[in-house]
Amino acid sequence: MKNKAIYLYNSQNLISALDELREMGLITGQLTKNALIEYIWKNYPQVAKKHNL
């Protein structure tokens, strides 16, 4: 999972990165994607703003 964390960190488009992780089966469903977005907003608001989450 470490490689995926690096992938998300370096991503130009965080939403697309989350979608790709879902397609790869590493996150499941919209609920998990939304939970990750909430986590990013809570812990990394500057990143969330940059990526228009």
C-alpha positions as CSV (number, residue, x, y, z in Angstrom):
1,M,0.0,0.0,0.0
2,K,3.0,2.3,0.4
3,N,3.3,2.7,-3.4
4,K,-0.3,3.8,-3.5
5,A,0.2,6.4,-0.8
6,I,3.1,7.8,-2.9
7,Y,0.8,7.7,-5.9
8,L,-1.9,9.7,-4.1
9,Y,0.6,12.2,-2.7
10,N,2.2,13.0,-6.1
11,S,-1.1,13.0,-8.0
12,Q,-2.0,16.0,-10.0
13,N,-5.7,15.1,-9.7
14,L,-6.6,13.5,-6.4
15,I,-10.1,12.5,-7.4
16,S,-8.8,10.6,-10.5
17,A,-6.2,8.9,-8.3
18,L,-8.9,7.7,-5.9
19,D,-11.0,6.5,-8.8
20,E,-8.1,4.5,-10.1
21,L,-7.4,3.0,-6.7
22,R,-11.1,1.9,-6.6
23,E,-10.8,0.4,-10.1
24,M,-7.7,-1.5,-9.0
25,G,-9.8,-2.9,-6.1
26,L,-7.7,-1.2,-3.4
27,I,-10.6,0.8,-2.2
28,T,-14.2,-0.4,-2.5
29,G,-17.2,1.6,-3.4
30,Q,-18.2,5.2,-3.2
31,L,-18.5,5.2,0.6
32,T,-14.8,4.4,1.0
33,K,-13.9,7.1,-1.5
34,N,-16.0,9.6,0.4
35,A,-14.4,8.5,3.7
36,L,-10.9,9.1,2.2
37,I,-12.0,12.6,1.0
38,E,-13.4,13.4,4.5
39,Y,-10.1,12.2,6.0
40,I,-8.1,14.4,3.7
41,W,-10.3,17.5,4.5
42,K,-9.9,16.9,8.2
43,N,-6.1,16.2,8.2
44,Y,-4.8,18.0,5.1
45,P,-7.2,20.9,4.3
46,Q,-4.6,22.6,2.1
47,V,-4.4,19.5,-0.1
48,A,-8.2,19.3,-0.2
49,K,-8.5,22.9,-1.3
50,K,-5.8,22.5,-3.9
51,H,-7.6,19.5,-5.4
52,N,-11.1,21.0,-5.1
53,L,-12.4,18.2,-3.0
